[in-house]
């Protein structure tokens, strides 16, 4: 079940490229990437394994003030 407003699409690219492409698209559209969370890397740091999974938290920069 997908929550309202959330879309999920399969990728034909590897995990690293799958994260790079949308993050690049967001930044070229003046969106802010607030954080990238690498679940696989975090698991490795504590001696665990996890399937390739990462999250990008992003949003609009908001009104520009001059």
Secondary structure, 3 states (H helix, E strand, C coil): CCCCCCCCCCCCCCHHHHHHHHHHHHHHCCEEEEEEEEHHHHHHHCCCCCCCCEEEEEEECCCCCC
